[in-house]
Amino acid sequence: MTPYPPTAEQVREIDRAVEDLVRGEVAWAACGLAERRELIERVHAATAGQAEAWVRAAAAYKRLPEDSPLIGEEWITGPYPVLTSAGALASTIGALEAGRSPVDGFSVKSAPGGRVAVRVLPHSVWDQLLLSGFSAEVWMPPGVTEGTVRGRAGLGQRRPAETGGVGVVLGAGNITSIPVLDVLYELYANNRVVALKLNPVTDGLFDVFSHVLAPLIDLGAVRILTGGAGVGTYLVHHPKVGHVHMTGSAATHDAIVFGTGEEGAARKKAGKPLLDKPVTSELGGVSPTIVLPGDWSEADLRYQAEHIATQKLHNGGYNCVASQVVVVGSDWPQKDRFLAHVRRALSEAPARPAYYPGSDDRVEGAVGSYPGAERVGGGRVLIKGLDAADPGPALTCEYFAPVLAVLELPGDAGTFLEGAVRAANEEFAGTLGVNLIAHPRTIARLGSSLDEAIAELRYGTVALNAWTGVGYLTATATWGAFPGHALDDVQSGIGVVHNALLLDGPERTVVRGPFRPAPRSVLHGEPALSPKPPWFVSNRTAATTGRLLAGFAAAPRWSALPGIFASALRG
């Protein structure tokens, strides 16, 4: 379908914005590191000032009641990651100002396969207290040395006067921090001035984003535009635009890059894009959660079922990294009991409107593909008993809706893991994120073979006993597809974002979390003090905890910790 063309006034507005950015690039190039650090610090302050309005606007278009605990999602995925990213970027620029590497102060260790890994979480004492039990590492490709990592960190800020032209960011419509974080990455990592075109569902955030990005808008380095697909098409093809970054689906990417219909398919097959300029992207996919068989308690089964419900239902299921298929052991004696807990967790999670366009149609499409699909309440669908030899579209079609499928594979923990890794790499669409859940005794029994399995998984974020969304929320981690995709087979995208240390050429982020929450973790001798995480859809105090965490990110201080801990413990 060809988008409606922009109106004459919209064309004039786009042209003015791009001309402003052409001039703004000169101003951006003239900014030294000190001024760039001051600008990002002002963005941090503006975000703190707009946090309440930001969350209200997000909750309005997602149709969340004011008293819903799900408001916590909007705090934690809206202003909070922008605050932490702005703070981390300011530290990176400060290190470069002082002649140091941004990696100085971060530990670098060896990782499987001749890799080195930068430990990015925990880094500060605040991380150790607020995210106790969670860790994250950024793995570099095989053969990259620690010296290279330290020497190349900084990307575009190593030569700030060498700017990269005018770029376009096509903003996401689901997680409200994405457009702002993508703008900051284009500016600070790639040294490009940016035209941000909002997804129409987020137009209600125009004023908030304008205030948040005001320091950069005033300089001429950022412009924000609204409008539909016609505006986006005219903008990305503008002759003075040199680069495009988008967040969305692989189908949307292909429509923009190659065009639609038979002509678009023919261009893609011939490798002749309609949009003939560099494109980077974050595009989601079918994110699996691999549950390794083990001997779990009833409390373990219940908690990890809630964990999976969160991986599926956070933000209503409208996340690029929402888990779509749970891979379990067909020979696991506790399989049926675990799946009963998963069904209950899906059905008991707070109800919410299907706010994202096309959701109901995608749900009906999933139900139509699987006659045995079960509606478990609130518009959610559970599909059990996928045929491993012919699993159908659940492994290859990103539903972007509250649909969860179950794939069973045989074997003990070791054999099952081998089969699950092979399936994740070869049969699932996309490479953005994969989750693994394993009992500590199973982890110990598998030993180095589990680390090797993590290295073998071709995903941009791999999470063990944590949701890959924790990687999204970690400012110094990287976020994006596994490297190596091309325009004509884009999978989950090309390039990374976030990456506040500005590491050059990272491969993936690996996140680890506690198998059990506190206080059970303490009783079992696990070094984790975290209660139920505030991003869990079953967390009763998520709204309060999310607000307090955003306030802390705006102004870290000891006096704020008791309130955060008290709210978290009540969750």
ZIKA-V271542 format. One record per residue. N is the residue number from 1. RES is the residue in one small letter. SS is DSSP state (h for helix, s for strand, l for the rest). PHI is phi in whole degrees, 0 to 359 (NA if undefined). OMEGA is omega in radians with two decimals (NA if undefined). Layout:
BEGIN
n->[N;N]
res->[RES;RES]
ss->[SS;SS]
phi->[PHI;PHI]
omega->[OMEGA;OMEGA]
END
This chain:
BEGIN
n->[1;2;3;4;5;6;7;8;9;10;11;12;13;14;15;16;17;18;19;20;21;22;23;24;25;26;27;28;29;30;31;32;33;34;35;36;37;38;39;40;41;42;43;44;45;46;47;48;49;50;51;52;53;54;55;56;57;58;59;60;61;62;63;64;65;66;67;68;69;70;71;72;73;74;75;76;77;78;79;80;81;82;83;84;85;86;87;88;89;90;91;92;93;94;95;96;97;98;99;100;101;102;103;104;105;106;107;108;109;110;111;112;113;114;115;116;117;118;119;120;121;122;123;124;125;126;127;128;129;130;131;132;133;134;135;136;137;138;139;140;141;142;143;144;145;146;147;148;149;150;151;152;153;154;155;156;157;158;159;160;161;162;163;164;165;166;167;168;169;170;171;172;173;174;175;176;177;178;179;180;181;182;183;184;185;186;187;188;189;190;191;192;193;194;195;196;197;198;199;200;201;202;203;204;205;206;207;208;209;210;211;212;213;214;215;216;217;218;219;220;221;222;223;224;225;226;227;228;229;230;231;232;233;234;235;236;237;238;239;240;241;242;243;244;245;246;247;248;249;250;251;252;253;254;255;256;257;258;259;260;261;262;263;264;265;266;267;268;269;270;271;272;273;274;275;276;277;278;279;280;281;282;283;284;285;286;287;288;289;290;291;292;293;294;295;296;297;298;299;300;301;302;303;304;305;306;307;308;309;310;311;312;313;314;315;316;317;318;319;320;321;322;323;324;325;326;327;328;329;330;331;332;333;334;335;336;337;338;339;340;341;342;343;344;345;346;347;348;349;350;351;352;353;354;355;356;357;358;359;360;361;362;363;364;365;366;367;368;369;370;371;372;373;374;375;376;377;378;379;380;381;382;383;384;385;386;387;388;389;390;391;392;393;394;395;396;397;398;399;400;401;402;403;404;405;406;407;408;409;410;411;412;413;414;415;416;417;418;419;420;421;422;423;424;425;426;427;428;429;430;431;432;433;434;435;436;437;438;439;440;441;442;443;444;445;446;447;448;449;450;451;452;453;454;455;456;457;458;459;460;461;462;463;464;465;466;467;468;469;470;471;472;473;474;475;476;477;478;479;480;481;482;483;484;485;486;487;488;489;490;491;492;493;494;495;496;497;498;499;500;501;502;503;504;505;506;507;508;509;510;511;512;513;514;515;516;517;518;519;520;521;522;523;524;525;526;527;528;529;530;531;532;533;534;535;536;537;538;539;540;541;542;543;544;545;546;547;548;549;550;551;552;553;554;555;556;557;558;559;560;561;562;563;564;565;566;567;568;569;570;571]
res->[m;t;p;y;p;p;t;a;e;q;v;r;e;i;d;r;a;v;e;d;l;v;r;g;e;v;a;w;a;a;c;g;l;a;e;r;r;e;l;i;e;r;v;h;a;a;t;a;g;q;a;e;a;w;v;r;a;a;a;a;y;k;r;l;p;e;d;s;p;l;i;g;e;e;w;i;t;g;p;y;p;v;l;t;s;a;g;a;l;a;s;t;i;g;a;l;e;a;g;r;s;p;v;d;g;f;s;v;k;s;a;p;g;g;r;v;a;v;r;v;l;p;h;s;v;w;d;q;l;l;l;s;g;f;s;a;e;v;w;m;p;p;g;v;t;e;g;t;v;r;g;r;a;g;l;g;q;r;r;p;a;e;t;g;g;v;g;v;v;l;g;a;g;n;i;t;s;i;p;v;l;d;v;l;y;e;l;y;a;n;n;r;v;v;a;l;k;l;n;p;v;t;d;g;l;f;d;v;f;s;h;v;l;a;p;l;i;d;l;g;a;v;r;i;l;t;g;g;a;g;v;g;t;y;l;v;h;h;p;k;v;g;h;v;h;m;t;g;s;a;a;t;h;d;a;i;v;f;g;t;g;e;e;g;a;a;r;k;k;a;g;k;p;l;l;d;k;p;v;t;s;e;l;g;g;v;s;p;t;i;v;l;p;g;d;w;s;e;a;d;l;r;y;q;a;e;h;i;a;t;q;k;l;h;n;g;g;y;n;c;v;a;s;q;v;v;v;v;g;s;d;w;p;q;k;d;r;f;l;a;h;v;r;r;a;l;s;e;a;p;a;r;p;a;y;y;p;g;s;d;d;r;v;e;g;a;v;g;s;y;p;g;a;e;r;v;g;g;g;r;v;l;i;k;g;l;d;a;a;d;p;g;p;a;l;t;c;e;y;f;a;p;v;l;a;v;l;e;l;p;g;d;a;g;t;f;l;e;g;a;v;r;a;a;n;e;e;f;a;g;t;l;g;v;n;l;i;a;h;p;r;t;i;a;r;l;g;s;s;l;d;e;a;i;a;e;l;r;y;g;t;v;a;l;n;a;w;t;g;v;g;y;l;t;a;t;a;t;w;g;a;f;p;g;h;a;l;d;d;v;q;s;g;i;g;v;v;h;n;a;l;l;l;d;g;p;e;r;t;v;v;r;g;p;f;r;p;a;p;r;s;v;l;h;g;e;p;a;l;s;p;k;p;p;w;f;v;s;n;r;t;a;a;t;t;g;r;l;l;a;g;f;a;a;a;p;r;w;s;a;l;p;g;i;f;a;s;a;l;r;g]
ss->[l;l;l;l;l;l;l;h;h;h;h;h;h;h;h;h;h;h;h;h;h;h;h;h;h;h;h;h;h;h;l;l;h;h;h;h;h;h;h;h;h;h;h;h;h;h;h;h;h;h;h;h;h;h;h;h;h;h;h;h;h;l;l;l;l;l;l;l;l;l;h;h;h;h;h;h;h;l;h;h;h;h;h;h;h;h;h;h;h;h;h;h;h;h;h;h;h;l;l;l;l;l;l;l;l;l;l;s;s;s;s;l;l;l;s;s;s;s;s;s;s;l;l;l;h;h;h;h;h;h;l;l;l;l;s;s;s;s;s;s;l;l;l;l;l;h;h;h;h;h;h;h;l;l;h;h;h;h;h;l;l;l;l;l;l;s;s;s;s;s;l;l;l;l;l;l;l;h;h;h;h;h;h;h;h;h;h;h;l;l;l;l;s;s;s;s;s;l;l;h;h;h;h;h;h;h;h;h;h;h;h;h;l;h;h;h;h;h;h;l;l;s;s;s;s;l;l;l;h;h;h;h;h;h;h;h;l;l;l;l;l;l;s;s;s;s;s;l;l;h;h;h;h;h;h;h;h;h;l;l;h;h;h;h;h;h;h;h;h;h;l;l;l;l;l;l;l;s;s;s;s;s;l;l;l;l;s;s;s;s;s;l;l;l;l;l;l;h;h;h;h;h;h;h;h;h;h;h;h;h;h;h;h;h;h;h;h;l;l;l;l;l;s;s;s;s;s;s;s;l;l;l;l;l;h;h;h;h;h;h;h;h;h;h;h;h;h;h;l;l;l;l;l;l;l;l;l;l;h;h;h;h;h;h;h;h;h;h;h;l;l;l;l;s;s;s;s;l;l;s;s;s;s;s;s;s;l;l;l;l;l;h;h;h;h;l;l;l;l;l;l;l;s;s;s;s;s;s;s;l;l;l;h;h;h;h;h;h;h;h;h;h;h;h;h;h;l;l;l;l;l;l;s;s;s;s;s;l;l;h;h;h;h;h;h;h;l;h;h;h;h;h;h;h;h;h;l;l;l;l;s;s;s;s;l;l;l;l;h;h;h;h;h;l;l;l;l;s;s;s;l;l;l;l;l;s;l;l;s;l;l;l;l;l;l;s;s;s;l;l;l;l;l;l;l;s;s;s;s;s;s;s;l;l;l;l;l;l;l;h;h;h;h;l;l;l;l;l;l;l;l;l;l;l;l;l;l;l;l;l;l;h;h;h;h;h;h;h;h;h;h;h;h;h;l;l;l;h;h;h;h;h;h;h;h;h;h;h;h;h;l]
phi->[NA;279;292;300;291;292;288;300;292;296;299;297;296;296;300;297;298;293;296;302;289;301;290;295;300;296;294;296;297;281;282;282;299;299;291;293;296;297;296;290;293;289;297;302;295;294;297;301;290;260;302;298;297;302;294;299;294;294;296;294;283;269;59;266;298;299;263;283;297;293;302;302;300;287;293;281;248;252;293;302;292;290;298;291;292;298;296;291;296;299;294;298;296;299;296;295;304;276;80;254;279;301;278;304;95;256;281;238;229;278;226;303;77;70;257;243;229;263;279;254;212;283;240;258;297;296;301;297;275;277;236;303;94;258;216;211;230;259;268;266;297;306;92;284;267;300;299;294;301;292;287;260;299;129;44;296;278;286;223;298;285;267;279;247;85;258;245;246;247;270;290;283;250;255;261;283;281;302;302;291;298;293;299;297;291;301;291;269;274;253;61;250;284;225;260;266;257;288;295;306;291;256;302;294;262;304;295;299;297;296;289;299;266;306;302;276;294;299;289;97;271;220;226;244;235;239;135;270;297;296;296;298;297;298;294;291;268;301;296;263;266;253;204;230;236;224;237;168;251;298;294;295;305;294;295;287;281;250;96;251;68;296;294;297;298;292;296;297;297;275;69;239;294;288;266;263;206;301;228;245;196;230;233;72;155;261;277;274;241;262;254;283;295;191;258;254;280;298;295;297;301;293;295;288;295;295;299;292;301;293;301;271;260;306;58;76;94;264;237;298;248;296;294;246;227;264;257;236;279;294;265;287;300;265;304;296;294;296;294;295;295;298;301;295;296;295;285;266;298;306;290;206;291;276;280;276;305;84;299;298;295;292;298;296;297;294;297;294;280;228;303;272;298;247;276;252;104;67;80;268;229;242;245;254;74;301;280;299;280;211;285;80;287;300;270;235;244;284;287;50;194;284;238;233;245;235;245;255;231;275;110;286;304;292;294;301;299;301;292;292;296;298;295;299;282;252;245;265;282;93;221;285;206;221;250;234;235;211;294;307;293;293;299;295;292;286;57;294;294;289;299;293;294;299;294;283;293;266;223;290;225;242;238;251;56;211;272;300;302;297;296;300;280;267;301;274;277;262;222;160;290;296;293;119;283;242;304;272;210;281;52;263;121;229;92;231;228;64;48;292;280;55;289;266;72;292;262;196;245;243;249;231;219;280;290;240;277;289;270;297;299;295;297;261;74;265;281;217;251;281;281;301;302;291;275;297;292;267;283;282;245;300;295;293;296;298;298;292;295;295;296;292;296;287;208;301;196;299;295;276;294;303;294;296;298;297;293;298;292;282;292]
omega->[3.13;-3.13;3.04;-3.14;3.10;3.07;3.12;3.13;3.09;3.10;3.13;3.14;3.12;-3.13;3.11;-3.12;-3.12;3.09;3.06;-3.10;3.07;3.08;-3.12;3.10;3.10;3.13;3.12;3.13;-3.11;-3.14;3.01;-3.10;-3.13;-3.13;3.11;3.06;3.12;3.12;-3.13;3.05;3.09;3.03;3.09;-3.13;3.13;3.09;3.10;-3.13;-3.10;-2.98;-3.14;-3.14;3.12;-3.09;3.10;-3.13;3.12;-3.14;-3.13;-3.09;3.05;3.04;3.10;3.07;-3.09;-3.09;-3.10;3.03;3.12;3.02;3.10;3.10;-3.09;3.02;-2.98;3.13;3.08;-3.11;-3.04;-3.12;3.06;3.09;-3.12;3.13;3.11;3.10;-3.14;3.09;3.09;3.10;3.10;3.13;3.10;3.11;3.12;3.06;-3.07;3.14;-3.14;3.00;3.04;-3.11;3.10;-3.08;3.06;-3.14;3.09;-3.06;3.07;3.10;-3.07;3.04;3.13;-3.13;2.89;-3.09;3.06;3.13;-3.05;3.11;-0.08;3.10;-3.13;3.06;3.10;3.10;-3.09;-3.12;-3.01;-3.13;-3.12;3.13;3.13;3.08;3.09;3.08;2.97;3.14;3.05;3.13;3.12;3.08;3.09;-3.07;3.08;3.13;3.10;3.12;-3.10;-3.06;-3.08;-3.13;-3.12;3.09;-3.05;-3.11;3.04;3.09;-2.96;-3.12;-3.12;-3.05;-2.98;3.08;-3.10;3.08;3.06;2.94;3.02;-2.96;3.09;3.13;-3.03;-3.13;-2.88;3.06;-3.03;-3.09;-3.11;3.13;3.12;3.07;-3.13;-3.14;3.09;-3.12;-2.95;3.11;-3.01;3.04;3.12;2.95;-2.83;2.86;3.11;3.04;-3.08;2.89;-3.07;-3.13;-3.13;-3.13;3.11;3.11;-3.09;-3.11;3.13;-3.13;3.11;3.09;-3.11;-3.08;-3.07;3.13;-3.13;3.06;-3.14;3.11;-3.06;-3.08;-3.12;2.93;-3.13;-3.13;3.04;3.13;-3.09;-3.05;3.13;3.08;3.13;-3.14;3.13;-3.08;-3.06;3.12;-3.12;-3.06;-3.14;3.02;-3.07;-3.06;3.11;2.98;-3.11;2.98;-3.13;-3.14;3.08;3.13;3.10;3.08;-3.09;3.11;3.14;-3.03;-3.04;-3.02;-3.04;3.05;-3.10;3.14;3.11;3.12;3.14;3.10;3.14;-3.14;-3.12;-3.11;-3.12;-3.07;3.03;3.09;-2.99;3.05;-3.08;-3.13;2.95;-2.97;2.95;-2.84;3.08;-3.10;3.10;-3.05;3.12;2.93;-3.08;-3.10;-3.11;3.13;3.13;3.14;-3.03;3.01;3.09;3.11;3.08;-3.14;-3.09;-3.10;-3.11;3.00;3.07;3.09;3.14;3.07;3.09;3.13;3.12;-2.89;3.06;-3.09;3.09;-3.06;-3.09;3.08;3.10;-3.09;3.07;3.11;-3.13;-3.13;3.01;-3.14;-3.10;3.13;3.11;-3.14;-3.11;-3.10;-3.09;-3.06;-3.05;3.13;3.13;-3.13;3.04;3.07;3.11;3.12;-3.14;-3.13;3.09;-3.06;-3.07;3.10;-3.09;3.10;3.09;-3.14;3.04;-2.96;-3.01;-3.06;3.07;-3.06;-3.08;3.12;3.14;3.07;-3.14;3.08;3.11;3.14;3.13;-3.14;-3.06;-3.11;-3.13;-3.13;-3.09;3.01;-3.03;3.07;3.08;-3.13;-3.09;-3.08;3.06;-3.14;3.13;3.01;3.04;3.08;-3.09;3.14;-3.14;-2.99;-3.13;-2.97;-3.06;-3.12;-3.03;-3.12;3.09;-3.07;-3.11;-3.05;-3.10;3.13;3.14;3.12;-3.12;3.07;-3.14;3.08;-3.02;2.96;3.00;-3.01;-3.10;-3.14;3.10;-3.11;3.11;-3.13;-3.13;3.10;3.13;3.13;-3.13;-3.11;-2.95;-3.00;-3.09;3.07;3.06;-3.11;-3.07;-3.08;3.06;3.13;2.99;3.09;-3.09;3.07;3.12;3.12;3.09;3.10;-3.14;-3.10;-3.14;3.08;-3.04;-3.13;3.07;3.08;3.12;3.10;3.09;3.11;-3.09;-3.12;-3.11;-3.14;-3.12;3.01;3.08;-3.10;3.08;-3.10;3.02;3.03;3.12;3.07;3.06;3.06;3.08;-3.06;-3.13;-2.98;-3.07;3.03;3.06;-3.14;3.13;-3.13;2.97;-3.03;3.03;-3.13;3.13;-3.10;-3.07;2.99;-2.85;3.13;-3.13;3.01;-3.09;3.11;3.10;3.02;-3.07;2.91;-3.01;3.01;3.14;3.08;-3.07;3.04;3.12;3.13;-3.05;2.96;3.09;-3.10;3.04;3.13;-3.14;3.09;-3.13;3.03;2.99;0.12;-3.11;3.13;-3.13;-3.13;3.14;3.06;3.11;-3.07;-3.14;3.13;-3.06;2.95;3.11;-3.07;-3.08;3.10;3.07;3.13;3.13;-3.12;-3.02;-3.11;-3.07;-3.11;3.13;-3.12;3.12;3.10;-3.12;3.11;3.09;3.09;3.10;3.11;3.09;-3.11;-3.13;-3.09;-3.12;-3.04;-3.12;-3.00;-3.12;3.14;3.12;-3.13;-3.13;3.12;-3.12;-3.11;3.11;-3.05;NA]
END
